Amino acid sequence: MAAKKSIKISEELCKGCGLCEIFCPRNIIKLDNKTNRFGYHPALITDEEKCNACGFCFLMCPDIAIQIERGKDND
C-alpha cells in the first residue's frame, strides 16, 4: 500500500516570502501572480504529481502556511 500525500498551502496565511520556492528540491512551488486579500503573492504548487511530500517547504515556512498530510491508500 502506497502512502497518499496531500500538500495544502493557505493562500491567506502565506506572505509570499519565497522560502518554500527556494528550498523545493523538485522546483514545483512558485509564487502566484495574483495577490491574496492582504496584497501578498502566495505560493502555489505547480505540479502536485511531482511532489513527494519531502517536507522542506513545511519546515521553511515561517508563517505555518503549509500543511502536509500523509495517509494510507484505501486500495
PyMOL Python script that loads the backbone (N, CA, C, O; Angstrom):
from pymol import cmd

cmd.read_pdbstr("""\
ATOM      1  N   MET A   1       0.822  -1.164   0.000  1.00  0.00           N
ATOM      2  CA  MET A   1       0.000   0.000   0.000  1.00  0.00           C
ATOM      3  C   MET A   1       0.884   1.253   0.000  1.00  0.00           C
ATOM      4  O   MET A   1       1.738   1.422   0.870  1.00  0.00           O
ATOM      5  N   ALA A   2       0.670   2.109  -0.968  1.00  0.00           N
ATOM      6  CA  ALA A   2       1.420   3.360  -1.053  1.00  0.00           C
ATOM      7  C   ALA A   2       0.761   4.424  -0.195  1.00  0.00           C
ATOM      8  O   ALA A   2      -0.461   4.464  -0.060  1.00  0.00           O
ATOM      9  N   ALA A   3       1.580   5.276   0.377  1.00  0.00           N
ATOM     10  CA  ALA A   3       1.050   6.355   1.206  1.00  0.00           C
ATOM     11  C   ALA A   3       0.606   7.517   0.329  1.00  0.00           C
ATOM     12  O   ALA A   3       1.339   7.956  -0.557  1.00  0.00           O
ATOM     13  N   LYS A   4      -0.597   8.007   0.584  1.00  0.00           N
ATOM     14  CA  LYS A   4      -1.078   9.189  -0.115  1.00  0.00           C
ATOM     15  C   LYS A   4      -0.500  10.407   0.572  1.00  0.00           C
ATOM     16  O   LYS A   4      -0.233  10.385   1.774  1.00  0.00           O
ATOM     17  N   LYS A   5      -0.308  11.465  -0.187  1.00  0.00           N
ATOM     18  CA  LYS A   5       0.133  12.703   0.411  1.00  0.00           C
ATOM     19  C   LYS A   5      -0.701  13.837  -0.114  1.00  0.00           C
ATOM     20  O   LYS A   5      -1.213  13.802  -1.233  1.00  0.00           O
ATOM     21  N   SER A   6      -0.823  14.834   0.712  1.00  0.00           N
ATOM     22  CA  SER A   6      -1.610  15.991   0.342  1.00  0.00           C
ATOM     23  C   SER A   6      -0.882  17.227   0.857  1.00  0.00           C
ATOM     24  O   SER A   6      -0.591  17.331   2.049  1.00  0.00           O
ATOM     25  N   ILE A   7      -0.594  18.151  -0.033  1.00  0.00           N
ATOM     26  CA  ILE A   7       0.071  19.389   0.326  1.00  0.00           C
ATOM     27  C   ILE A   7      -0.954  20.505   0.218  1.00  0.00           C
ATOM     28  O   ILE A   7      -1.603  20.659  -0.817  1.00  0.00           O
ATOM     29  N   LYS A   8      -1.098  21.270   1.261  1.00  0.00           N
ATOM     30  CA  LYS A   8      -2.033  22.386   1.270  1.00  0.00           C
ATOM     31  C   LYS A   8      -1.274  23.654   1.630  1.00  0.00           C
ATOM     32  O   LYS A   8      -0.568  23.696   2.638  1.00  0.00           O
ATOM     33  N   ILE A   9      -1.421  24.688   0.806  1.00  0.00           N
ATOM     34  CA  ILE A   9      -0.834  25.985   1.101  1.00  0.00           C
ATOM     35  C   ILE A   9      -1.983  26.954   1.334  1.00  0.00           C
ATOM     36  O   ILE A   9      -2.827  27.151   0.460  1.00  0.00           O
ATOM     37  N   SER A  10      -2.011  27.547   2.498  1.00  0.00           N
ATOM     38  CA  SER A  10      -3.059  28.503   2.827  1.00  0.00           C
ATOM     39  C   SER A  10      -2.756  29.831   2.146  1.00  0.00           C
ATOM     40  O   SER A  10      -1.792  30.515   2.489  1.00  0.00           O
ATOM     41  N   GLU A  11      -3.581  30.178   1.192  1.00  0.00           N
ATOM     42  CA  GLU A  11      -3.405  31.417   0.437  1.00  0.00           C
ATOM     43  C   GLU A  11      -3.472  32.630   1.362  1.00  0.00           C
ATOM     44  O   GLU A  11      -2.770  33.617   1.142  1.00  0.00           O
ATOM     45  N   GLU A  12      -4.300  32.561   2.379  1.00  0.00           N
ATOM     46  CA  GLU A  12      -4.473  33.704   3.274  1.00  0.00           C
ATOM     47  C   GLU A  12      -3.348  33.835   4.300  1.00  0.00           C
ATOM     48  O   GLU A  12      -3.040  34.948   4.726  1.00  0.00           O
ATOM     49  N   LEU A  13      -2.727  32.727   4.706  1.00  0.00           N
ATOM     50  CA  LEU A  13      -1.623  32.794   5.666  1.00  0.00           C
ATOM     51  C   LEU A  13      -0.288  33.104   5.003  1.00  0.00           C
ATOM     52  O   LEU A  13       0.607  33.658   5.641  1.00  0.00           O
ATOM     53  N   CYS A  14      -0.148  32.757   3.740  1.00  0.00           N
ATOM     54  CA  CYS A  14       1.125  32.912   3.022  1.00  0.00           C
ATOM     55  C   CYS A  14       1.418  34.386   2.761  1.00  0.00           C
ATOM     56  O   CYS A  14       0.565  35.126   2.271  1.00  0.00           O
ATOM     57  N   LYS A  15       2.644  34.798   3.097  1.00  0.00           N
ATOM     58  CA  LYS A  15       3.077  36.180   2.871  1.00  0.00           C
ATOM     59  C   LYS A  15       4.023  36.293   1.683  1.00  0.00           C
ATOM     60  O   LYS A  15       4.600  37.354   1.448  1.00  0.00           O
ATOM     61  N   GLY A  16       4.186  35.202   0.931  1.00  0.00           N
ATOM     62  CA  GLY A  16       4.976  35.253  -0.293  1.00  0.00           C
ATOM     63  C   GLY A  16       6.466  35.464  -0.083  1.00  0.00           C
ATOM     64  O   GLY A  16       7.119  36.106  -0.906  1.00  0.00           O
ATOM     65  N   CYS A  17       7.012  34.938   1.000  1.00  0.00           N
ATOM     66  CA  CYS A  17       8.441  35.140   1.272  1.00  0.00           C
ATOM     67  C   CYS A  17       9.324  34.391   0.273  1.00  0.00           C
ATOM     68  O   CYS A  17      10.456  34.803   0.017  1.00  0.00           O
ATOM     69  N   GLY A  18       8.814  33.291  -0.295  1.00  0.00           N
ATOM     70  CA  GLY A  18       9.547  32.547  -1.312  1.00  0.00           C
ATOM     71  C   GLY A  18      10.493  31.486  -0.782  1.00  0.00           C
ATOM     72  O   GLY A  18      11.171  30.832  -1.574  1.00  0.00           O
ATOM     73  N   LEU A  19      10.565  31.289   0.532  1.00  0.00           N
ATOM     74  CA  LEU A  19      11.470  30.271   1.064  1.00  0.00           C
ATOM     75  C   LEU A  19      11.094  28.869   0.590  1.00  0.00           C
ATOM     76  O   LEU A  19      11.973  28.061   0.291  1.00  0.00           O
ATOM     77  N   CYS A  20       9.812  28.579   0.521  1.00  0.00           N
ATOM     78  CA  CYS A  20       9.380  27.258   0.049  1.00  0.00           C
ATOM     79  C   CYS A  20       9.806  27.053  -1.399  1.00  0.00           C
ATOM     80  O   CYS A  20      10.225  25.959  -1.777  1.00  0.00           O
ATOM     81  N   GLU A  21       9.703  28.086  -2.194  1.00  0.00           N
ATOM     82  CA  GLU A  21      10.104  28.018  -3.605  1.00  0.00           C
ATOM     83  C   GLU A  21      11.602  27.751  -3.722  1.00  0.00           C
ATOM     84  O   GLU A  21      12.025  26.936  -4.542  1.00  0.00           O
ATOM     85  N   ILE A  22      12.391  28.421  -2.921  1.00  0.00           N
ATOM     86  CA  ILE A  22      13.850  28.265  -2.963  1.00  0.00           C
ATOM     87  C   ILE A  22      14.282  26.867  -2.549  1.00  0.00           C
ATOM     88  O   ILE A  22      15.180  26.287  -3.159  1.00  0.00           O
ATOM     89  N   PHE A  23      13.648  26.324  -1.517  1.00  0.00           N
ATOM     90  CA  PHE A  23      14.098  25.052  -0.955  1.00  0.00           C
ATOM     91  C   PHE A  23      13.404  23.820  -1.526  1.00  0.00           C
ATOM     92  O   PHE A  23      13.759  22.702  -1.152  1.00  0.00           O
ATOM     93  N   CYS A  24      12.436  23.984  -2.410  1.00  0.00           N
ATOM     94  CA  CYS A  24      11.772  22.822  -3.015  1.00  0.00           C
ATOM     95  C   CYS A  24      12.747  22.110  -3.956  1.00  0.00           C
ATOM     96  O   CYS A  24      13.162  22.688  -4.961  1.00  0.00           O
ATOM     97  N   PRO A  25      13.116  20.870  -3.646  1.00  0.00           N
ATOM     98  CA  PRO A  25      14.086  20.162  -4.486  1.00  0.00           C
ATOM     99  C   PRO A  25      13.552  19.787  -5.871  1.00  0.00           C
ATOM    100  O   PRO A  25      14.331  19.477  -6.771  1.00  0.00           O
ATOM    101  N   ARG A  26      12.254  19.815  -6.040  1.00  0.00           N
ATOM    102  CA  ARG A  26      11.652  19.469  -7.331  1.00  0.00           C
ATOM    103  C   ARG A  26      11.214  20.698  -8.124  1.00  0.00           C
ATOM    104  O   ARG A  26      10.689  20.570  -9.230  1.00  0.00           O
ATOM    105  N   ASN A  27      11.429  21.877  -7.566  1.00  0.00           N
ATOM    106  CA  ASN A  27      11.097  23.144  -8.235  1.00  0.00           C
ATOM    107  C   ASN A  27       9.647  23.204  -8.710  1.00  0.00           C
ATOM    108  O   ASN A  27       9.366  23.605  -9.839  1.00  0.00           O
ATOM    109  N   ILE A  28       8.737  22.800  -7.835  1.00  0.00           N
ATOM    110  CA  ILE A  28       7.319  22.796  -8.215  1.00  0.00           C
ATOM    111  C   ILE A  28       6.496  23.798  -7.413  1.00  0.00           C
ATOM    112  O   ILE A  28       5.267  23.786  -7.484  1.00  0.00           O
ATOM    113  N   ILE A  29       7.157  24.660  -6.655  1.00  0.00           N
ATOM    114  CA  ILE A  29       6.457  25.705  -5.923  1.00  0.00           C
ATOM    115  C   ILE A  29       6.869  27.055  -6.501  1.00  0.00           C
ATOM    116  O   ILE A  29       8.055  27.347  -6.659  1.00  0.00           O
ATOM    117  N   LYS A  30       5.889  27.849  -6.804  1.00  0.00           N
ATOM    118  CA  LYS A  30       6.112  29.188  -7.366  1.00  0.00           C
ATOM    119  C   LYS A  30       5.210  30.171  -6.636  1.00  0.00           C
ATOM    120  O   LYS A  30       4.231  29.775  -6.002  1.00  0.00           O
ATOM    121  N   LEU A  31       5.541  31.446  -6.727  1.00  0.00           N
ATOM    122  CA  LEU A  31       4.663  32.474  -6.184  1.00  0.00           C
ATOM    123  C   LEU A  31       3.636  32.828  -7.247  1.00  0.00           C
ATOM    124  O   LEU A  31       3.972  33.025  -8.415  1.00  0.00           O
ATOM    125  N   ASP A  32       2.395  32.904  -6.830  1.00  0.00           N
ATOM    126  CA  ASP A  32       1.280  33.188  -7.737  1.00  0.00           C
ATOM    127  C   ASP A  32       1.354  34.631  -8.242  1.00  0.00           C
ATOM    128  O   ASP A  32       1.866  35.514  -7.554  1.00  0.00           O
ATOM    129  N   ASN A  33       0.844  34.855  -9.432  1.00  0.00           N
ATOM    130  CA  ASN A  33       0.768  36.214  -9.979  1.00  0.00           C
ATOM    131  C   ASN A  33      -0.308  37.038  -9.287  1.00  0.00           C
ATOM    132  O   ASN A  33      -0.184  38.256  -9.163  1.00  0.00           O
ATOM    133  N   LYS A  34      -1.369  36.366  -8.834  1.00  0.00           N
ATOM    134  CA  LYS A  34      -2.447  37.085  -8.152  1.00  0.00           C
ATOM    135  C   LYS A  34      -2.070  37.293  -6.692  1.00  0.00           C
ATOM    136  O   LYS A  34      -1.183  36.621  -6.167  1.00  0.00           O
ATOM    137  N   THR A  35      -2.749  38.227  -6.046  1.00  0.00           N
ATOM    138  CA  THR A  35      -2.484  38.512  -4.643  1.00  0.00           C
ATOM    139  C   THR A  35      -3.644  38.024  -3.778  1.00  0.00           C
ATOM    140  O   THR A  35      -4.779  37.891  -4.236  1.00  0.00           O
ATOM    141  N   ASN A  36      -3.319  37.766  -2.520  1.00  0.00           N
ATOM    142  CA  ASN A  36      -4.372  37.415  -1.575  1.00  0.00           C
ATOM    143  C   ASN A  36      -4.981  38.705  -1.035  1.00  0.00           C
ATOM    144  O   ASN A  36      -4.619  39.794  -1.483  1.00  0.00           O
ATOM    145  N   ARG A  37      -5.887  38.597  -0.093  1.00  0.00           N
ATOM    146  CA  ARG A  37      -6.597  39.793   0.381  1.00  0.00           C
ATOM    147  C   ARG A  37      -5.693  40.755   1.149  1.00  0.00           C
ATOM    148  O   ARG A  37      -6.087  41.890   1.418  1.00  0.00           O
ATOM    149  N   PHE A  38      -4.486  40.312   1.505  1.00  0.00           N
ATOM    150  CA  PHE A  38      -3.541  41.176   2.203  1.00  0.00           C
ATOM    151  C   PHE A  38      -2.526  41.812   1.253  1.00  0.00           C
ATOM    152  O   PHE A  38      -1.686  42.606   1.675  1.00  0.00           O
ATOM    153  N   GLY A  39      -2.610  41.457  -0.036  1.00  0.00           N
ATOM    154  CA  GLY A  39      -1.706  42.024  -1.029  1.00  0.00           C
ATOM    155  C   GLY A  39      -0.439  41.237  -1.275  1.00  0.00           C
ATOM    156  O   GLY A  39       0.445  41.699  -1.997  1.00  0.00           O
ATOM    157  N   TYR A  40      -0.330  40.039  -0.681  1.00  0.00           N
ATOM    158  CA  TYR A  40       0.838  39.188  -0.887  1.00  0.00           C
ATOM    159  C   TYR A  40       0.607  38.241  -2.055  1.00  0.00           C
ATOM    160  O   TYR A  40      -0.533  37.897  -2.367  1.00  0.00           O
ATOM    161  N   HIS A  41       1.690  37.822  -2.699  1.00  0.00           N
ATOM    162  CA  HIS A  41       1.642  36.813  -3.751  1.00  0.00           C
ATOM    163  C   HIS A  41       1.883  35.454  -3.085  1.00  0.00           C
ATOM    164  O   HIS A  41       3.028  35.120  -2.780  1.00  0.00           O
ATOM    165  N   PRO A  42       0.836  34.670  -2.855  1.00  0.00           N
ATOM    166  CA  PRO A  42       1.009  33.399  -2.145  1.00  0.00           C
ATOM    167  C   PRO A  42       1.673  32.332  -3.014  1.00  0.00           C
ATOM    168  O   PRO A  42       1.643  32.388  -4.243  1.00  0.00           O
ATOM    169  N   ALA A  43       2.262  31.380  -2.342  1.00  0.00           N
ATOM    170  CA  ALA A  43       2.885  30.249  -3.034  1.00  0.00           C
ATOM    171  C   ALA A  43       1.810  29.296  -3.543  1.00  0.00           C
ATOM    172  O   ALA A  43       0.714  29.205  -2.991  1.00  0.00           O
ATOM    173  N   LEU A  44       2.160  28.592  -4.610  1.00  0.00           N
ATOM    174  CA  LEU A  44       1.278  27.544  -5.125  1.00  0.00           C
ATOM    175  C   LEU A  44       2.118  26.412  -5.682  1.00  0.00           C
ATOM    176  O   LEU A  44       3.265  26.603  -6.085  1.00  0.00           O
ATOM    177  N   ILE A  45       1.530  25.241  -5.697  1.00  0.00           N
ATOM    178  CA  ILE A  45       2.207  24.061  -6.236  1.00  0.00           C
ATOM    179  C   ILE A  45       1.838  23.947  -7.705  1.00  0.00           C
ATOM    180  O   ILE A  45       0.658  23.917  -8.054  1.00  0.00           O
ATOM    181  N   THR A  46       2.840  23.885  -8.559  1.00  0.00           N
ATOM    182  CA  THR A  46       2.588  23.859  -9.993  1.00  0.00           C
ATOM    183  C   THR A  46       2.328  22.461 -10.531  1.00  0.00           C
ATOM    184  O   THR A  46       1.689  22.318 -11.574  1.00  0.00           O
ATOM    185  N   ASP A  47       2.807  21.420  -9.843  1.00  0.00           N
ATOM    186  CA  ASP A  47       2.606  20.050 -10.313  1.00  0.00           C
ATOM    187  C   ASP A  47       2.552  19.099  -9.119  1.00  0.00           C
ATOM    188  O   ASP A  47       3.580  18.594  -8.668  1.00  0.00           O
ATOM    189  N   GLU A  48       1.342  18.862  -8.613  1.00  0.00           N
ATOM    190  CA  GLU A  48       1.177  18.019  -7.426  1.00  0.00           C
ATOM    191  C   GLU A  48       1.647  16.584  -7.645  1.00  0.00           C
ATOM    192  O   GLU A  48       2.052  15.919  -6.692  1.00  0.00           O
ATOM    193  N   GLU A  49       1.601  16.103  -8.869  1.00  0.00           N
ATOM    194  CA  GLU A  49       2.033  14.732  -9.165  1.00  0.00           C
ATOM    195  C   GLU A  49       3.532  14.551  -8.930  1.00  0.00           C
ATOM    196  O   GLU A  49       3.974  13.447  -8.611  1.00  0.00           O
ATOM    197  N   LYS A  50       4.303  15.593  -9.079  1.00  0.00           N
ATOM    198  CA  LYS A  50       5.756  15.515  -8.885  1.00  0.00           C
ATOM    199  C   LYS A  50       6.159  15.665  -7.421  1.00  0.00           C
ATOM    200  O   LYS A  50       7.300  15.380  -7.057  1.00  0.00           O
ATOM    201  N   CYS A  51       5.240  16.105  -6.594  1.00  0.00           N
ATOM    202  CA  CYS A  51       5.535  16.321  -5.184  1.00  0.00           C
ATOM    203  C   CYS A  51       5.676  14.981  -4.465  1.00  0.00           C
ATOM    204  O   CYS A  51       4.832  14.096  -4.613  1.00  0.00           O
ATOM    205  N   ASN A  52       6.751  14.839  -3.684  1.00  0.00           N
ATOM    206  CA  ASN A  52       6.935  13.618  -2.903  1.00  0.00           C
ATOM    207  C   ASN A  52       6.745  13.862  -1.401  1.00  0.00           C
ATOM    208  O   ASN A  52       7.088  13.010  -0.581  1.00  0.00           O
ATOM    209  N   ALA A  53       6.203  15.017  -1.052  1.00  0.00           N
ATOM    210  CA  ALA A  53       5.914  15.383   0.342  1.00  0.00           C
ATOM    211  C   ALA A  53       7.157  15.282   1.216  1.00  0.00           C
ATOM    212  O   ALA A  53       7.099  14.758   2.328  1.00  0.00           O
ATOM    213  N   CYS A  54       8.278  15.784   0.714  1.00  0.00           N
ATOM    214  CA  CYS A  54       9.537  15.720   1.458  1.00  0.00           C
ATOM    215  C   CYS A  54       9.499  16.561   2.728  1.00  0.00           C
ATOM    216  O   CYS A  54      10.171  16.237   3.707  1.00  0.00           O
ATOM    217  N   GLY A  55       8.714  17.643   2.719  1.00  0.00           N
ATOM    218  CA  GLY A  55       8.560  18.463   3.907  1.00  0.00           C
ATOM    219  C   GLY A  55       9.456  19.684   3.989  1.00  0.00           C
ATOM    220  O   GLY A  55       9.346  20.448   4.948  1.00  0.00           O
ATOM    221  N   PHE A  56      10.339  19.899   3.022  1.00  0.00           N
ATOM    222  CA  PHE A  56      11.206  21.071   3.063  1.00  0.00           C
ATOM    223  C   PHE A  56      10.389  22.361   3.080  1.00  0.00           C
ATOM    224  O   PHE A  56      10.707  23.287   3.826  1.00  0.00           O
ATOM    225  N   CYS A  57       9.351  22.426   2.273  1.00  0.00           N
ATOM    226  CA  CYS A  57       8.520  23.632   2.227  1.00  0.00           C
ATOM    227  C   CYS A  57       7.873  23.885   3.583  1.00  0.00           C
ATOM    228  O   CYS A  57       7.846  25.018   4.064  1.00  0.00           O
ATOM    229  N   PHE A  58       7.357  22.837   4.189  1.00  0.00           N
ATOM    230  CA  PHE A  58       6.730  22.940   5.507  1.00  0.00           C
ATOM    231  C   PHE A  58       7.720  23.440   6.552  1.00  0.00           C
ATOM    232  O   PHE A  58       7.394  24.318   7.351  1.00  0.00           O
ATOM    233  N   LEU A  59       8.927  22.882   6.546  1.00  0.00           N
ATOM    234  CA  LEU A  59       9.939  23.266   7.526  1.00  0.00           C
ATOM    235  C   LEU A  59      10.428  24.698   7.340  1.00  0.00           C
ATOM    236  O   LEU A  59      10.769  25.366   8.316  1.00  0.00           O
ATOM    237  N   MET A  60      10.466  25.173   6.102  1.00  0.00           N
ATOM    238  CA  MET A  60      10.995  26.506   5.830  1.00  0.00           C
ATOM    239  C   MET A  60       9.961  27.612   5.998  1.00  0.00           C
ATOM    240  O   MET A  60      10.337  28.777   6.120  1.00  0.00           O
ATOM    241  N   CYS A  61       8.691  27.290   6.007  1.00  0.00           N
ATOM    242  CA  CYS A  61       7.643  28.305   6.050  1.00  0.00           C
ATOM    243  C   CYS A  61       7.577  28.977   7.429  1.00  0.00           C
ATOM    244  O   CYS A  61       7.242  28.326   8.419  1.00  0.00           O
ATOM    245  N   PRO A  62       7.897  30.277   7.497  1.00  0.00           N
ATOM    246  CA  PRO A  62       7.859  30.967   8.785  1.00  0.00           C
ATOM    247  C   PRO A  62       6.440  31.298   9.261  1.00  0.00           C
ATOM    248  O   PRO A  62       6.239  31.662  10.419  1.00  0.00           O
ATOM    249  N   ASP A  63       5.473  31.171   8.370  1.00  0.00           N
ATOM    250  CA  ASP A  63       4.096  31.546   8.707  1.00  0.00           C
ATOM    251  C   ASP A  63       3.175  30.356   8.914  1.00  0.00           C
ATOM    252  O   ASP A  63       1.970  30.531   9.098  1.00  0.00           O
ATOM    253  N   ILE A  64       3.721  29.157   8.887  1.00  0.00           N
ATOM    254  CA  ILE A  64       2.956  27.923   9.055  1.00  0.00           C
ATOM    255  C   ILE A  64       1.778  27.884   8.077  1.00  0.00           C
ATOM    256  O   ILE A  64       0.667  27.491   8.431  1.00  0.00           O
ATOM    257  N   ALA A  65       2.052  28.298   6.850  1.00  0.00           N
ATOM    258  CA  ALA A  65       1.016  28.343   5.820  1.00  0.00           C
ATOM    259  C   ALA A  65       0.933  27.043   5.022  1.00  0.00           C
ATOM    260  O   ALA A  65       0.047  26.887   4.182  1.00  0.00           O
ATOM    261  N   ILE A  66       1.853  26.110   5.281  1.00  0.00           N
ATOM    262  CA  ILE A  66       1.905  24.867   4.512  1.00  0.00           C
ATOM    263  C   ILE A  66       1.643  23.688   5.432  1.00  0.00           C
ATOM    264  O   ILE A  66       2.242  23.570   6.501  1.00  0.00           O
ATOM    265  N   GLN A  67       0.751  22.829   5.007  1.00  0.00           N
ATOM    266  CA  GLN A  67       0.430  21.611   5.741  1.00  0.00           C
ATOM    267  C   GLN A  67       0.689  20.409   4.839  1.00  0.00           C
ATOM    268  O   GLN A  67       0.371  20.435   3.650  1.00  0.00           O
ATOM    269  N   ILE A  68       1.262  19.369   5.405  1.00  0.00           N
ATOM    270  CA  ILE A  68       1.482  18.113   4.684  1.00  0.00           C
ATOM    271  C   ILE A  68       0.721  17.034   5.418  1.00  0.00           C
ATOM    272  O   ILE A  68       0.913  16.823   6.615  1.00  0.00           O
ATOM    273  N   GLU A  69      -0.145  16.353   4.688  1.00  0.00           N
ATOM    274  CA  GLU A  69      -0.896  15.246   5.265  1.00  0.00           C
ATOM    275  C   GLU A  69      -0.484  13.970   4.557  1.00  0.00           C
ATOM    276  O   GLU A  69      -0.503  13.887   3.329  1.00  0.00           O
ATOM    277  N   ARG A  70      -0.120  12.996   5.336  1.00  0.00           N
ATOM    278  CA  ARG A  70       0.235  11.701   4.776  1.00  0.00           C
ATOM    279  C   ARG A  70      -0.727  10.677   5.328  1.00  0.00           C
ATOM    280  O   ARG A  70      -0.987  10.643   6.531  1.00  0.00           O
ATOM    281  N   GLY A  71      -1.249   9.856   4.468  1.00  0.00           N
ATOM    282  CA  GLY A  71      -2.185   8.821   4.888  1.00  0.00           C
ATOM    283  C   GLY A  71      -1.936   7.561   4.100  1.00  0.00           C
ATOM    284  O   GLY A  71      -0.968   7.480   3.344  1.00  0.00           O
ATOM    285  N   LYS A  72      -2.788   6.586   4.264  1.00  0.00           N
ATOM    286  CA  LYS A  72      -2.666   5.334   3.525  1.00  0.00           C
ATOM    287  C   LYS A  72      -3.742   5.245   2.473  1.00  0.00           C
ATOM    288  O   LYS A  72      -4.855   5.737   2.658  1.00  0.00           O
ATOM    289  N   ASP A  73      -3.397   4.608   1.357  1.00  0.00           N
ATOM    290  CA  ASP A  73      -4.389   4.328   0.331  1.00  0.00           C
ATOM    291  C   ASP A  73      -5.433   3.392   0.881  1.00  0.00           C
ATOM    292  O   ASP A  73      -5.167   2.593   1.779  1.00  0.00           O
ATOM    293  N   ASN A  74      -6.610   3.498   0.338  1.00  0.00           N
ATOM    294  CA  ASN A  74      -7.686   2.588   0.725  1.00  0.00           C
ATOM    295  C   ASN A  74      -7.770   1.401  -0.209  1.00  0.00           C
ATOM    296  O   ASN A  74      -8.712   0.612  -0.125  1.00  0.00           O
ATOM    297  N   ASP A  75      -6.803   1.263  -1.097  1.00  0.00           N
ATOM    298  CA  ASP A  75      -6.813   0.149  -2.065  1.00  0.00           C
ATOM    299  C   ASP A  75      -6.477  -1.159  -1.409  1.00  0.00           C
ATOM    300  O   ASP A  75      -6.442  -2.193  -2.076  1.00  0.00           O
TER     301      ASP A  75
END
""", "prot")
cmd.dss("prot")
cmd.show_as("cartoon", "prot")
cmd.util.cbc("prot")
cmd.orient("prot")
